Structures are given as C-alpha cells and as structure tokens.
Amino acid sequence: MNNSVDFPCDVEIDDAENTPSNKSGNRPFNEVLSADLKRRDMMKGTLAAGATTFFASAFLSRDTEAFQEAPYGQNITFTPVSLADAAAGDGKMPLISPDYEYQVLIPWGEPIEPSGPAYVERGNSADDQTRQIGIGHDGMALFPLKRDMGEQINGTMINKRGLLVINHEYGSNSHVLGKEMPESLEDVRMSQHAHGVSVVRIEEKDGTWQTSESLFARRIHVNTPVEFSGPVEGSDLIATPAGNIPLGTANNCGNGTTPWGTYLTCEENFNGYFGANNDESTWAPTVEQERYGFADDGFGYGWHQFDRRFDLSDADYINEENRFGWMVEIDPYDPTSRPVKRTAMGRFKHEGSAWREAEDGRIAFYMGDDQRFDYVYKYLSARPWRDMIAEGVSPLDEGTLYVARFEEGGFGEWLPLTPDNPSITSYSTLEEILVYARVAADEAGATPMDRPEWTATAPDGTIYLTLTNNSNRETADAANPMAPNADGHIIRMKDDDVNGDTFQWEIFLIAADTHGTEGSFSDPDGIAVDNRGRVFIQTDGSQQDGLQDQMLVANAFTGEVRRLFMGVNGDEITGFAHTPDRKTVFVNMQHPGNGDPAETNFPAETDGTTIPRDCTIVIRRKDGRQVGI
C-alpha cells in the first residue's frame, strides 16, 4: 500500500505492487466485472444507484438494525475540504474540514516512553531506534486500559488513555540514513530497527494527547525474537542450515484485531529486503521465489550486503525468506510475549484483516494480497473461537484458508487451499500449500484482482474491500469503465453463511466516477466502517483535481462522499483507530514528502530544510461529537 518512493537502483516499492508476478492465466476480474456491470447497467453517473442496490437486496443481514442509529440521509453533515481550497494549497501543510481540528502525535524518532532517547535529526543510533517510534506509520489499533497503575478506569477515562499499537511499514535509505545505500552493519541495523511495530501508551491531558511511561511500551522490529505456530511450525520449509532462531517482522502494512484482544500485523512487501551478493549467473529465483517477487537487488535496501540472513545466495540461510509474509499476532497487554506468526492464515503479501463471527461461533478473517492480479482470501477457524480460547488453542492455528473466485451475476466461490483440493497439483502437504499460498491459489483458480488491499467489516456483516488500481488492465468497453483501472474501486461482499463456500458481491464505488466532483478520490487503500454506516476511505496514489492523498467519509447507503482531511506532498494517508466513544480518531501520515524537505517539512513548520517525519494525526470534531458526522 505504498506510494511511489525513490530508491536506489531505480527500484520503487510501488513497482513491486504494480508489477504483476501472477502468470497463472486465471480469468481476470475485469472480465467478471464487465459482465456484472453490464447486468446492472452501472455506468458513469450512476454512483448513488450503484451504492444503494446492495443494501436493498434480499440477502441483507438480519443485523441491519445495528446501523439504524441515525437517519442516513443526514448521516454526514460536516463541511468538507473543498476542491477549491485543496487546489489553492501548496501541499506543504495538511488541510482539514473547518468543523474539525487535528494534533500531531508520535512522529518518527519520538521515544516510546518520555524517558527514552530523544529524536536527533541524523544523530540517533541503531540502539536508540529500538526505543523510538519507527518510520512508515501504517495500520494501527487502540487497546483500552481497563485498569492502569492499579487504578480502575471509569467510563470517561477509558476514552482518554490506551495502548496504541502501530505498524512501521518502511522507510527508504535516503530518508532513514540520509544516503542511498548502507555502508556498514550499523546502517543496516538502523534501517531494520526503524521497521516493525510500536506499542505505546498514550493519554489525553488538558486536551492534548501524549505518550507516557508504561510497562507495556515496547518496540518490535526486524531483530526481535518471534515464534511460529500452526501447520508450518517446525517445518523444514522455515528451517535454515545455520539453525538461527526466527527473528523479526518487516514491511508491516495493514492490520487487524481479534475479539480476544490481540493485534494482527500484516507483512506485505517482505521480498524487497532480500538480495543476492553473487552475480545473477549463480543465483536465480526458484519458481516460488519468482512468484513472490524476489530479485538479486530487492528494493535497493542493501541489507544483504552486511546481514547474511537477507542474502538469498548464502547457502547457510536458505529458507530465511519463508519466515516472512505472514500474519503476526501481538498481545499488547503482555510485554513479555513474543510475536507469533500464524501460519494457518497463509503466506502472501498481507494487507489488512477484518473479522466476522459465524452463527455457530467460528470466526472468519478476510484478507487481501496487495499486488496487481493477486487475490482475496478468507481464513475460517475450525471450531467456535470461544471454545478454542477456553481450551488454550488459538483459533488462528486450526482452520482453513480459502481464496476467492468472483463469478458473474454478483456471486462468488471460496476455494479451499488444502491438500484435498484436486486443482492444487504442485504440493501434497498443507505446510507447502500455506508457505506457497500464491502458487496454490493460482492452481485453485482464484480470480486475479486489482491490488486487493484493506478489508473492513460493517456492523451488518458486510465486508468492504479496497482495490487500489491496475493500469495493466487491457479490456475496455462501454460497460467496463475501468480498463485500464488507473484509479481503483471498492467492492463490498456478503458472506452470510460464513461456513459456506459461496458469497455475494457488488461494486460500492468506482473512483473514476468521482473525479470532478467534491468527493473526488483515486487509489483507495485504507478503509474502516463505523457503527452508523459511515465508510472512511483513505488513499495512496496520484489524486486527481489538484488533490493530495486524503481521508474521505462515504455514506454506505447513498454513496455520498465528503473529504475530511487532506495530507501533504508525497505522503499517504493510512491507518485508522478510535477511542471507544468514537469522538477521537487516529490516522497516519506516511512518508510525507517522500522524505524530501523541499516538498514538505511536516510536522515541522515549513523551512525547506527540516526532514519530514511520519506521524500520527489525532482528529476530533470541534463540537465534541463523533468523528464522521
């Protein structure tokens, strides 16, 4: 979910997501979509009609009353950031609705506790970075503190403090190190320690949010000990000849939570941190490595030049790359616990994870694989999750991974990625299928999609899915306005029988249809849905109509879209968390200016020289009502 960022060797992270590695030949989604759009007569100018059909359908969940807390025609009333105001700016500072205010919190380099090492521009060490907020702020969640310092938290206080768990997806060498390539292991460690996850205690005092000392505060980075659990635990596929213990998590992009109170962080473009020190004639990718996008130079980080773990040509570290690309579970309330890579959920470029409980108590997680022509997945626990937790068994260790095939007419099928699926012929064991889930999904016949990214579950059970873009799409006709799909779209799905093998789907919004309107956006990425049917849309990519990346709010029933917040030059708006009363929302500004102080100095005042820093933005209505109204 990365915007274009300058890297050495002319490699950009965005290229990794926009350059397909899927050579399966499976029926592309544009053909399915074209047929479905023709069936619905859904052309430009019918945005609102397209947004309402789904909720009027016969399969609307029995839980629809969960939405009925406000009249939907009046659901979004705030004054948006107008196109005129946005176009008049220079992109140096953010813009926000006049009904709202924002505050900057935890910029890159801030100590995770006030007593930690302070940020010094180009002056901190790799060791300092292990006790500081990382770079590349992305997915996050706020975990309430019911008790704190031996003190019972009342209803008011629970909205004024909590544990913010936040991903740090990436930072370019030029941004983190101030140079194009590392020159030592210390440089590599600095870069590695800027990646990962932060757990930080935050609280509001006198109207301002700030960090505070906490036994829960910690950094998790590329060199933190981790554990594997589930079907691949102990497998030879994740064992190295060197026998080194599993360490670290990287490229932590989207996120999820569990109903039992833990955090899920998604490892996305993990392939880009690996490279090969010998020449191409002696190292070449395997079929599986090629499918996951491994290359001799990676994304130009150069870690493999000083850290053997990331050298694909080092015979002692064969399979190290298989230790990345997983969903990672973190317990924010237990600082002594190790992050756990939940292998039953499959290995691919994870981007987001939203859950839904089935009527029988089993739990499903919906996940995207963020690359052009890759897939949408569902993981379903084997048994009711409450029973499993009571037995000391993780619901994320025993279950089935499925991949989606989208059919014409608004229907779809979940294809099991198991050894019993006769379409999967390359692998005979579950551990192989899970480690090489992309290849198994190719063979299963999944539908190639346009960069599946975040997922979000609405109170009525609807699953929203963002598809950021796909300029490689070739088929275009009057019924298919997204060929090529330069601007992306949003799908919503009904999986009412979570235990079944079918689902229903339709288009919610087509980004190109919004251009020229006050709700204009492109490249939808982050997404969240609140308890009143308001859909928060965050963007990552080139916006039209003179806009920067932004966060908008859409009405789930009418399709109305209003702009709440717009970022700065070269950034991405991502991540979404909120207090229990939903009166304070936290979003992230990632890679402002792509690290270039000539583009912006945010969150510092504009001076043309201060290095911009990724940060969290605290958003509140001036009148104290819920965010989004």
Backbone hydrogen bonds, N-H to C=O, Kabsch-Sander energy under -0.5 kcal/mol:
donor,donor_aa,acceptor,acceptor_aa,energy
10,D,7,F,-0.7
11,V,8,P,-1.4
15,D,12,E,-0.8
16,A,12,E,-1.0
16,A,13,I,-0.9
17,E,13,I,-1.0
18,N,14,D,-2.4
19,T,15,D,-2.0
23,K,21,S,-0.7
29,F,448,P,-1.9
31,E,28,P,-1.1
32,V,28,P,-1.1
33,L,29,F,-3.5
34,S,30,N,-2.4
35,A,31,E,-1.9
36,D,32,V,-2.2
37,L,33,L,-3.3
38,K,34,S,-2.1
39,R,35,A,-2.0
40,R,36,D,-1.9
41,D,37,L,-1.0
42,M,37,L,-2.1
43,M,41,D,-1.0
46,T,43,M,-1.7
50,G,46,T,-2.4
51,A,47,L,-1.5
52,T,48,A,-1.1
52,T,49,A,-0.6
53,T,49,A,-1.3
56,A,52,T,-0.9
56,A,53,T,-0.6
57,S,54,F,-1.1
60,L,57,S,-1.3
64,T,61,S,-1.4
66,A,63,D,-2.3
67,F,64,T,-2.4
68,Q,64,T,-0.5
68,Q,65,E,-0.8
69,E,67,F,-2.7
70,A,67,F,-0.6
74,Q,71,P,-1.2
75,N,72,Y,-1.2
77,T,75,N,-0.6
77,T,629,I,-2.5
81,V,563,R,-2.2
82,S,80,P,-0.6
86,A,82,S,-2.4
87,A,83,L,-2.7
88,A,84,A,-1.4
89,G,85,D,-0.7
89,G,86,A,-0.9
95,L,566,M,-2.4
97,S,564,L,-2.3
99,D,79,T,-0.5
100,Y,97,S,-2.2
101,E,620,R,-2.3
103,Q,618,V,-1.7
105,L,616,T,-3.0
108,W,614,D,-2.6
109,G,133,I,-2.4
110,E,107,P,-2.4
112,I,131,R,-2.0
116,G,113,E,-2.7
123,G,120,V,-3.1
124,N,120,V,-0.7
129,Q,125,S,-1.9
130,T,126,A,-0.8
130,T,127,D,-0.8
131,R,128,D,-2.3
132,Q,129,Q,-1.2
133,I,110,E,-3.4
135,I,194,A,-1.9
138,D,167,N,-1.7
139,G,253,C,-1.9
141,A,165,V,-2.0
143,F,141,A,-0.5
143,F,163,L,-2.9
145,L,161,R,-0.6
146,K,144,P,-0.7
148,D,151,E,-2.2
151,E,148,D,-1.8
153,I,146,K,-2.4
154,N,152,Q,-0.5
158,I,154,N,-2.0
159,N,156,T,-1.3
160,K,157,M,-2.0
162,G,202,I,-2.0
163,L,143,F,-3.0
164,L,162,G,-0.7
164,L,200,V,-3.0
165,V,141,A,-2.7
165,V,163,L,-0.7
166,I,164,L,-0.6
166,I,198,S,-2.4
167,N,139,G,-3.2
168,H,196,G,-3.1
169,E,136,G,-3.3
176,V,172,S,-3.0
177,L,173,N,-2.6
178,G,173,N,-1.3
179,K,173,N,-1.0
188,V,184,S,-1.8
189,R,185,L,-2.9
190,M,186,E,-2.2
191,S,187,D,-2.1
192,Q,188,V,-3.0
193,H,189,R,-2.9
194,A,190,M,-0.9
194,A,191,S,-0.6
195,H,191,S,-0.6
195,H,192,Q,-1.1
196,G,168,H,-1.7
197,V,220,I,-3.1
198,S,166,I,-2.4
199,V,218,R,-2.7
200,V,164,L,-2.3
200,V,198,S,-0.5
202,I,162,G,-2.6
203,E,210,Q,-2.4
204,E,160,K,-3.0
205,K,203,E,-0.5
205,K,208,T,-2.9
208,T,205,K,-1.8
210,Q,203,E,-2.2
212,S,201,R,-1.6
217,A,214,S,-0.7
218,R,199,V,-1.9
220,I,197,V,-2.8
222,V,192,Q,-1.1
224,T,221,H,-1.5
226,V,246,P,-1.8
227,E,339,P,-2.5
229,S,341,K,-2.1
233,E,230,G,-1.5
235,S,232,V,-2.4
238,I,235,S,-1.4
239,A,236,D,-1.1
242,A,316,D,-2.4
243,G,240,T,-1.3
248,G,224,T,-3.9
249,T,221,H,-0.5
251,N,169,E,-0.7
252,N,168,H,-0.7
253,C,251,N,-0.9
253,C,266,C,-2.5
256,G,264,L,-2.4
258,T,262,T,-1.8
261,G,258,T,-1.6
263,Y,330,I,-2.9
264,L,256,G,-3.0
265,T,328,V,-2.7
266,C,254,G,-2.0
267,E,265,T,-0.5
267,E,326,W,-1.6
268,E,251,N,-2.8
268,E,266,C,-0.7
270,F,268,E,-2.3
272,G,269,N,-1.1
273,Y,270,F,-1.5
274,F,271,N,-1.5
275,G,310,F,-2.4
276,A,296,D,-2.8
282,T,279,D,-1.8
283,W,279,D,-1.2
290,E,286,T,-2.6
291,R,287,V,-1.9
292,Y,288,E,-1.5
293,G,290,E,-1.1
294,F,289,Q,-2.5
298,G,295,A,-0.6
299,F,272,G,-2.8
300,G,297,D,-2.1
301,Y,272,G,-0.6
305,Q,302,G,-1.4
306,F,303,W,-1.7
307,D,303,W,-2.5
308,R,306,F,-0.5
310,F,307,D,-1.7
311,D,308,R,-1.9
312,L,275,G,-3.7
312,L,310,F,-0.8
314,D,311,D,-1.8
315,A,313,S,-0.7
317,Y,314,D,-1.8
318,I,315,A,-0.8
320,E,317,Y,-1.9
322,N,319,N,-1.0
323,R,320,E,-1.6
324,F,321,E,-1.4
327,M,342,R,-0.5
328,V,265,T,-2.4
329,E,340,V,-3.3
330,I,263,Y,-2.9
334,D,331,D,-1.4
337,S,334,D,-1.7
340,V,329,E,-2.5
341,K,227,E,-3.3
342,R,327,M,-2.4
342,R,340,V,-0.8
343,T,229,S,-2.2
343,T,341,K,-1.1
345,M,342,R,-1.4
346,G,343,T,-1.9
347,R,434,L,-1.9
348,F,325,G,-1.7
348,F,346,G,-0.6
350,H,267,E,-1.6
350,H,348,F,-1.8
351,E,368,G,-1.5
353,S,255,N,-1.6
354,A,366,Y,-1.7
356,R,364,A,-2.3
358,A,362,R,-3.4
361,G,358,A,-1.9
364,A,356,R,-2.9
365,F,379,Y,-2.5
366,Y,354,A,-2.9
367,M,377,Y,-2.6
368,G,351,E,-0.9
368,G,352,G,-0.5
369,D,375,Y,-1.7
370,D,349,K,-2.0
370,D,368,G,-0.6
371,Q,369,D,-1.6
372,R,17,E,-2.8
373,F,449,M,-3.0
374,D,371,Q,-1.9
374,D,449,M,-0.6
377,Y,367,M,-3.2
378,K,402,Y,-2.0
379,Y,365,F,-2.6
380,L,400,T,-2.4
381,S,363,I,-2.5
382,A,398,E,-2.9
385,W,361,G,-2.4
388,M,384,P,-1.9
389,I,385,W,-2.6
390,A,386,R,-2.2
391,E,387,D,-1.4
392,G,389,I,-1.5
393,V,388,M,-3.0
397,D,394,S,-1.9
398,E,394,S,-0.8
399,G,397,D,-0.5
400,T,380,L,-2.5
402,Y,378,K,-3.4
403,V,415,L,-2.1
404,A,376,V,-2.7
405,R,413,E,-2.5
407,E,411,F,-3.1
410,G,407,E,-0.7
411,F,407,E,-0.5
412,G,503,F,-2.1
413,E,405,R,-2.7
414,W,501,D,-2.8
415,L,403,V,-3.2
415,L,413,E,-0.6
417,L,401,L,-3.1
418,T,416,P,-1.1
421,N,418,T,-1.7
424,I,421,N,-1.6
425,T,423,S,-0.9
433,I,429,T,-1.9
434,L,430,L,-2.5
435,V,431,E,-2.2
436,Y,432,E,-2.4
437,A,434,L,-1.0
438,R,347,R,-0.6
440,A,436,Y,-2.1
441,A,437,A,-2.7
442,D,438,R,-2.2
443,E,439,V,-2.1
444,A,440,A,-2.0
445,G,441,A,-1.1
445,G,442,D,-0.7
446,A,441,A,-1.8
447,T,404,A,-2.1
449,M,374,D,-2.6
451,R,371,Q,-0.8
451,R,449,M,-1.2
453,E,466,T,-2.8
454,W,525,D,-0.9
456,A,464,Y,-1.8
458,A,456,A,-0.5
458,A,462,T,-3.1
461,G,458,A,-2.3
463,I,493,M,-2.6
464,Y,456,A,-3.4
464,Y,462,T,-0.6
465,L,491,I,-3.0
466,T,454,W,-2.1
467,L,489,H,-2.5
468,T,451,R,-1.7
469,N,450,D,-0.7
470,N,485,N,-4.2
473,R,470,N,-1.3
477,D,480,N,-0.8
480,N,477,D,-1.7
483,A,480,N,-0.5
485,N,470,N,-2.1
486,A,484,P,-1.2
489,H,467,L,-2.2
490,I,509,L,-2.7
491,I,465,L,-2.7
492,R,506,E,-2.6
493,M,463,I,-2.9
494,K,504,Q,-3.2
498,V,496,D,-1.3
500,G,497,D,-2.8
503,F,412,G,-1.9
504,Q,494,K,-2.7
505,W,410,G,-2.2
506,E,492,R,-2.0
508,F,490,I,-3.1
509,L,490,I,-1.2
511,A,488,G,-1.8
511,A,509,L,-0.6
512,A,488,G,-0.5
513,D,510,I,-1.3
514,T,511,A,-1.9
515,H,511,A,-0.5
515,H,512,A,-0.8
517,T,514,T,-2.0
520,S,517,T,-1.5
521,F,511,A,-0.5
523,D,487,D,-2.2
525,D,526,G,-0.5
525,D,538,Q,-3.2
528,A,536,F,-1.6
530,D,534,R,-2.2
533,G,530,D,-1.3
535,V,533,G,-0.5
535,V,554,A,-3.1
536,F,528,A,-3.2
536,F,534,R,-0.6
537,I,535,V,-0.6
537,I,552,L,-2.6
538,Q,526,G,-2.7
539,T,550,Q,-1.9
540,D,523,D,-2.2
547,L,544,Q,-1.4
551,M,565,F,-2.8
552,L,537,I,-2.8
553,V,562,R,-3.0
554,A,535,V,-3.0
555,N,560,E,-2.4
556,A,533,G,-2.3
556,A,554,A,-0.6
559,G,555,N,-2.4
562,R,553,V,-2.6
564,L,551,M,-2.0
564,L,562,R,-0.6
565,F,551,M,-2.1
566,M,95,L,-2.9
567,G,549,D,-3.1
569,N,91,G,-2.9
571,D,568,V,-1.7
572,E,590,Q,-1.3
573,I,539,T,-1.5
574,T,572,E,-0.6
574,T,588,N,-2.2
577,A,586,F,-1.9
579,T,584,T,-2.1
582,R,579,T,-2.2
585,V,619,I,-2.5
586,F,577,A,-3.1
587,V,617,I,-2.4
588,N,574,T,-3.1
588,N,575,G,-0.5
589,M,615,C,-2.9
590,Q,572,E,-2.9
590,Q,588,N,-0.6
593,G,569,N,-3.0
594,N,591,H,-2.6
595,G,592,P,-2.1
596,D,593,G,-2.2
599,E,596,D,-1.8
600,T,596,D,-1.4
604,A,601,N,-2.2
613,R,602,F,-1.6
615,C,589,M,-1.8
616,T,105,L,-2.7
617,I,587,V,-3.8
618,V,103,Q,-3.3
618,V,616,T,-0.5
619,I,585,V,-3.2
619,I,617,I,-0.6
620,R,101,E,-2.1
621,R,583,K,-0.5
621,R,625,R,-0.6
622,K,99,D,-2.6
624,G,621,R,-1.2
627,V,582,R,-2.5
629,I,626,Q,-1.3
